[in-house]
Amino acid sequence: MYLVADIDQDICSGTSCKLCTQYCPEANTIQYDEGLGAEGSKYGSAYVSVDRCKGCAICVWVCDTMAKHHAIKLEMIDKIPEIATTLGMQYTATGVVAERIKSEVLSEG
């Protein structure tokens, strides 16, 4: 097993910084979706495609040190919820379609 980034969507949706998406060195690993996050939040949330995450912890440093949100932690991949994987997501010319994540979050909630 290995470490991957895990984003607390309740904390993340309380802000709109999106810094982690900009500083992640692995393309299309941290995405931002306006439809995710805490219920009633005016912002969306970032999420990690764990199959792409290398566990470098740059996003953790950015979130903790630069943004001061403390929403990202490194977790063992077997402790991450299944909804964080990118199976079933569609990669299109205009970006990643995250409908699978939104629908699973809504059905589990």
N, C-alpha and C positions, 0 to 999 in steps of 0.2 A: 504494500500500500504506500501511497505517497500523499503529500499535502497539496491542497488546492485552495483557492480563495473562495470564501463563502460570505455573501453580503446579507446583512440584516436589513431586509426590505422595509421594515417599519422605521428604522432609523434613517435609511437612505431616502425614503419618500418624504421625510420632513425637510429636505433641502432640495436644491436644484443645481448642485455644483457640477456634476458629471466629470469631475477631474480624473477619476479612475479610468474612465473610458478613453481619455486623452493620453494618459501616461503609460498605459499597458503596452509593453513592447511586442506582444503577440497579437497580430491583427485579428479582429472579430472575436476576441475572447470575452471582453466585458462590453455588453450592450446596454442600452438604456431604452426603456419602454414606458411611455406615458400611462399605460393601462395597469401597470404593476404598482405595488406598494400598499400602504395601510389604507383601510377603508376611510373615506372622508378626506384623504390627503389631497392637497391641490397639485402635488407633483407626482411624477412616476418614480420608478426605481431602476437602478442598475441591476443586472444579473450576470452571472458568470457561466460561460460555456465550459463546463469542467473538462470536457474531452480535449480542449485546446489549452487550458491553463497549465503553465509550467511550474507553478509554485514559487516564483521568484520573489514574491512579497513586495514588489514595487507598489502595487495598489494599496497594500496595507499601510505602507509608509506615507503614501500620498494622502490617504483618508485620515490617518491618525495625526500626522505632523503638519501637513499643509492645510487641509480642510478642517481639522479638529472635530470630525464627526464620529470616529471610532466605530464605523459600520461594517468594516471588513476584517475578517479574521482568517487565518489559515487553519483548515480542518482536514482531517484524514478523509480521503475520497469516499470511503465506505460509510462515513457519518453524514454525508451530504444527502439531502432529499433527492429522490429520483427526478423531480421536476426540473432540477438544475441541468440535466443532460440535454444535449442538442438533438437527440433522436426525434425524428418527425418534424423538425424545423425545416423551413424552406429557405435556401440561400438564393436570392434573386439579384438581378442587376441593380435594383434600387436599395438593396439591403436585406437584412434577415427578417423573416416574418415569424414573429413569436407567438402566434395564435395558440400553439399547443401549450405553452407555459401559462398564458392567461386562462385558458379553458380549464386546465388542471387545478390551478390555484383557486378559481371560482368554485369548482365542483367539490374540492376538499374543504373549503371554508364553510 
